[in-house]
Amino acid sequence: MLIGATTLRAQPVPGPQGAPDGAFRSQLFLVPAQNKLTQMRTILFRPPGAGPFPLAIINHGSFESAELRAQFPQPRYDDAVQFFLRRGYAVALPQRPGHGETGGPYLESAGPCDKSDFRKAGLATADSIIAAIGYFTGQPFVKRTGVVVVGYSAGGWGALALASRHLREVSAVIAFAPVRGGRINDRPNNNCAPDRLVDSARAFGDRASVPVLAVVADNDTFISADLAQKIAVAFRMGGGKLDLRVLPSFGREGHALFERGADVWTPVVDQFLKSVR
């Protein structure tokens, strides 16, 4: 159900191309989640023209804290949105169940630290993403295939899980800092049950058929380069195709790379997207 429409004019951002002229359209949708009861508040941006456009769907991180999830803002990721708009994609940013104004039940809990079920949590995130993909690929202005799934942090972990679902609509997955259970007790490089993360990644890879790019900054304190490498190796051992790129340290906290470092990751993502077309 379309509940509003506004216009967003693109702003120039660092990158290999300048921002195009003209207005980008922005619409707010309520998209049914996998439980059929919760409606995910989702902003969709479209380039000029009638389309149909390929879809890029960008998926946010999460918190175990219910209080923090309740305060979760509507995802924006302006630089990433503009990156995909400039390349002709329609861009969807769903706010998943249990977060912010979407509300409803939190479906992605991994459970207690020592018994964390990261596979179950990742697949629950993937199910929310799949619900949004199904909704938007049913719209006349979106192509049925060629979907690029982008995830950040817990959203990146869900994107890895989604790679195991064999969706014909999806052509590629890009996972920025794909992790759950990072910075336990707010201590840097203190992950909850990292071995369980690695085991879950192997299970995701066992069923994965879509190419995956994982991007991590060297100074990310939620997922170290070493842990990212173990996750990547496990995913490949399961049979999945994953290209891990560990980029140089970004600012004071590498976990901010996706949100604030588009000029750093643009060449890497561009190269990957060209390789999967």
C-alpha positions as CSV (number, residue, x, y, z in Angstrom):
1,M,0.0,0.0,0.0
2,L,1.4,3.3,-1.1
3,I,1.1,5.8,1.7
4,G,3.0,8.8,0.6
5,A,5.2,10.3,-2.1
6,T,8.0,12.9,-2.1
7,T,10.8,14.0,-4.4
8,L,14.5,13.6,-3.6
9,R,17.1,15.6,-5.6
10,A,20.4,13.7,-5.8
11,Q,23.4,15.3,-4.2
12,P,26.9,14.9,-5.5
13,V,29.0,12.2,-3.7
14,P,32.6,11.2,-4.1
15,G,33.0,8.4,-6.7
16,P,33.9,7.7,-10.3
17,Q,30.8,9.4,-11.7
18,G,29.1,12.7,-11.0
19,A,25.5,12.7,-9.8
20,P,23.0,12.8,-12.7
21,D,20.7,15.7,-13.3
22,G,17.1,15.5,-12.5
23,A,14.9,14.5,-9.5
24,F,14.7,11.0,-8.0
25,R,11.4,9.9,-6.8
26,S,10.9,8.6,-3.2
27,Q,7.9,6.8,-2.0
28,L,7.0,5.3,1.4
29,F,5.4,1.8,1.2
30,L,4.0,-0.5,3.9
31,V,5.3,-4.0,2.9
32,P,3.9,-7.2,4.4
33,A,6.6,-9.0,6.4
34,Q,7.0,-12.8,6.4
35,N,4.5,-13.1,9.3
36,K,1.8,-11.5,7.2
37,L,0.8,-9.3,10.1
38,T,3.6,-6.7,10.4
39,Q,4.0,-4.1,7.7
40,M,7.6,-3.0,7.1
41,R,8.0,0.7,6.5
42,T,10.0,0.8,3.3
43,I,11.4,3.8,1.4
44,L,11.7,3.2,-2.3
45,F,13.8,5.4,-4.6
46,R,13.4,5.4,-8.4
47,P,15.6,7.0,-11.1
48,P,13.9,9.2,-13.7
49,G,11.8,7.3,-16.3
50,A,9.2,4.6,-16.3
51,G,11.4,1.6,-15.9
52,P,11.3,-1.2,-15.3
53,F,14.4,-0.9,-13.2
54,P,16.6,-3.6,-11.5
55,L,16.1,-3.6,-7.8
56,A,18.8,-3.0,-5.1
57,I,17.5,-3.7,-1.6
58,I,19.6,-2.3,1.3
59,N,19.2,-4.0,4.7
60,H,20.0,-2.4,8.0
61,G,21.8,-3.7,11.2
62,S,20.1,-4.5,14.5
63,F,20.5,-4.5,18.3
64,E,19.7,-7.2,20.8
65,S,18.4,-4.4,23.1
66,A,14.6,-4.0,22.7
67,E,15.0,-0.4,23.9
68,L,17.5,0.4,21.1
69,R,15.5,-1.4,18.5
70,A,12.4,0.7,19.4
71,Q,14.4,3.9,18.7
72,F,15.7,2.5,15.4
73,P,15.4,5.3,12.7
74,Q,14.0,4.7,9.3
75,P,17.0,3.5,7.2
76,R,18.4,6.0,4.7
77,Y,22.0,5.3,3.7
78,D,22.1,8.3,1.4
79,D,25.5,7.6,-0.2
80,A,24.7,4.0,-1.0
81,V,21.2,4.9,-2.3
82,Q,22.8,7.4,-4.7
83,F,25.4,4.9,-5.8
84,F,22.7,2.5,-7.0
85,L,20.4,5.2,-8.4
86,R,23.2,6.5,-10.5
87,R,23.6,3.0,-12.0
88,G,19.9,2.7,-12.9
89,Y,18.6,0.7,-9.9
90,A,15.4,1.3,-8.0
91,V,16.5,1.1,-4.3
92,A,14.4,-0.2,-1.5
93,L,15.2,0.3,2.2
94,P,12.9,-1.8,4.4
95,Q,12.7,-1.4,8.2
96,R,12.3,-5.0,9.4
97,P,9.9,-6.2,12.1
98,G,10.8,-5.3,15.7
99,H,12.5,-2.1,14.7
100,G,11.4,1.5,15.0
101,E,8.1,2.6,13.5
102,T,7.6,-0.8,11.8
103,G,7.3,-2.4,15.3
104,G,5.8,-5.8,15.7
105,P,7.6,-8.9,17.0
106,Y,11.4,-9.1,16.8
107,L,12.0,-12.2,14.7
108,E,15.8,-12.2,14.5
109,S,16.9,-13.0,18.0
110,A,19.9,-15.3,18.2
111,G,19.2,-16.2,21.8
112,P,21.6,-16.3,24.8
113,C,25.2,-15.7,24.0
114,D,26.5,-19.2,24.9
115,K,23.7,-20.8,22.9
116,S,23.4,-18.4,20.1
117,D,21.6,-19.7,17.0
118,F,23.1,-17.4,14.4
119,R,21.8,-19.6,11.5
120,K,18.2,-19.2,12.7
121,A,18.7,-15.5,13.3
122,G,20.2,-15.0,9.8
123,L,17.5,-16.9,8.1
124,A,14.8,-14.8,9.9
125,T,16.5,-11.7,8.6
126,A,16.6,-13.3,5.1
127,D,12.9,-14.0,5.3
128,S,12.1,-10.3,5.9
129,I,14.3,-9.4,2.9
130,I,12.6,-12.0,0.7
131,A,9.2,-10.6,1.6
132,A,10.3,-7.2,0.4
133,I,11.8,-8.6,-2.8
134,G,8.6,-10.4,-3.6
135,Y,6.6,-7.3,-3.0
136,F,8.7,-5.0,-5.2
137,T,9.4,-7.4,-8.0
138,G,5.6,-7.6,-8.3
139,Q,5.4,-3.9,-9.2
140,P,5.4,-2.9,-12.9
141,F,8.3,-0.5,-12.5
142,V,10.7,-3.2,-11.1
143,K,12.3,-6.0,-13.1
144,R,11.5,-9.5,-12.0
145,T,15.2,-10.5,-12.0
146,G,18.6,-9.0,-11.5
147,V,18.0,-8.1,-7.8
148,V,21.1,-7.0,-5.8
149,V,20.8,-7.7,-2.1
150,V,22.9,-5.4,0.1
151,G,23.2,-5.8,3.8
152,Y,25.1,-4.1,6.6
153,S,26.1,-5.7,9.9
154,A,23.1,-7.9,11.0
155,G,21.6,-7.0,7.6
156,G,24.8,-8.3,6.0
157,W,24.5,-11.5,8.0
158,G,20.9,-11.9,6.7
159,A,22.1,-11.3,3.2
160,L,24.6,-14.2,3.6
161,A,21.8,-16.3,4.8
162,L,19.6,-15.3,1.9
163,A,22.3,-16.5,-0.5
164,S,21.4,-20.0,0.5
165,R,17.7,-19.6,-0.5
166,H,18.1,-20.1,-4.3
167,L,16.0,-17.1,-5.3
168,R,15.8,-16.8,-9.1
169,E,15.2,-13.1,-8.7
170,V,18.6,-12.4,-7.0
171,S,21.7,-12.0,-9.1
172,A,24.2,-10.9,-6.4
173,V,24.7,-10.4,-2.7
174,I,26.9,-7.7,-1.1
175,A,27.5,-8.0,2.6
176,F,29.2,-5.2,4.5
177,A,30.6,-6.3,7.9
178,P,28.3,-9.4,8.0
179,V,28.1,-10.3,11.7
180,R,25.9,-11.0,14.7
181,G,26.9,-10.8,18.3
182,G,29.7,-8.2,17.9
183,R,31.1,-6.0,20.7
184,I,29.5,-7.9,23.6
185,N,29.4,-5.6,26.7
186,D,30.5,-2.9,24.4
187,R,34.0,-4.3,24.3
188,P,35.8,-4.0,20.9
189,N,36.7,-7.3,19.2
190,N,34.6,-9.2,21.7
191,N,32.3,-11.5,19.8
192,C,29.7,-13.8,21.1
193,A,30.3,-17.4,20.2
194,P,32.4,-16.7,17.1
195,D,32.7,-20.5,16.4
196,R,28.9,-20.6,16.0
197,L,29.1,-17.8,13.5
198,V,31.6,-19.7,11.5
199,D,29.6,-22.9,11.6
200,S,26.5,-21.0,10.5
201,A,28.4,-19.5,7.6
202,R,29.4,-23.0,6.5
203,A,25.7,-24.0,6.5
204,F,24.8,-20.9,4.4
205,G,27.5,-21.7,1.9
206,D,26.3,-25.3,1.6
207,R,23.2,-24.1,-0.2
208,A,24.4,-20.9,-1.8
209,S,24.4,-20.5,-5.5
210,V,24.5,-16.7,-5.9
211,P,27.8,-14.8,-6.0
212,V,28.6,-12.9,-2.8
213,L,30.9,-10.0,-2.1
214,A,31.8,-9.4,1.6
215,V,33.4,-6.1,2.5
216,V,35.1,-5.4,5.9
217,A,37.3,-2.6,7.1
218,D,40.5,-3.6,8.8
219,N,39.6,-1.7,12.0
220,D,36.0,-2.9,12.3
221,T,35.6,-3.8,16.0
222,F,32.4,-5.7,15.5
223,I,34.0,-8.2,13.0
224,S,37.8,-8.4,12.8
225,A,39.6,-9.2,9.6
226,D,40.5,-12.5,11.1
227,L,36.9,-13.4,11.9
228,A,35.8,-12.2,8.5
229,Q,38.3,-14.5,6.9
230,K,37.1,-17.5,8.9
231,I,33.5,-16.8,7.9
232,A,34.5,-16.5,4.3
233,V,36.5,-19.7,4.3
234,A,33.7,-21.6,6.0
235,F,31.2,-20.2,3.5
236,R,33.4,-21.4,0.6
237,M,34.0,-24.8,2.3
238,G,30.2,-25.2,2.3
239,G,30.3,-24.7,-1.4
240,G,29.4,-21.0,-1.7
241,K,31.1,-18.4,-3.9
242,L,32.3,-15.5,-1.8
243,D,34.9,-12.8,-2.5
244,L,36.1,-11.2,0.7
245,R,37.7,-7.7,0.5
246,V,39.3,-6.4,3.6
247,L,39.7,-2.7,3.1
248,P,42.2,-0.4,4.9
249,S,41.2,1.0,8.3
250,F,38.4,3.6,8.1
251,G,38.4,6.4,10.5
252,R,38.2,5.5,14.2
253,E,35.7,2.7,13.7
254,G,35.7,0.6,10.6
255,H,32.1,-0.5,11.2
256,A,31.1,2.9,9.8
257,L,32.6,2.1,6.4
258,F,29.3,1.3,4.7
259,E,27.5,4.4,5.9
260,R,30.3,7.0,5.5
261,G,32.9,5.5,3.2
262,A,31.2,5.2,-0.2
263,D,34.3,6.8,-1.9
264,V,36.3,3.9,-0.5
265,W,34.1,1.0,-1.4
266,T,32.7,2.3,-4.7
267,P,35.5,0.8,-6.9
268,V,35.3,-2.6,-5.2
269,V,31.5,-2.8,-5.5
270,D,31.6,-1.5,-9.1
271,Q,34.1,-4.2,-10.1
272,F,31.9,-6.9,-8.4
273,L,28.7,-5.8,-10.1
274,K,30.4,-5.8,-13.5
275,S,31.6,-9.4,-12.9
276,V,28.1,-10.7,-12.2
277,R,26.3,-9.1,-15.1
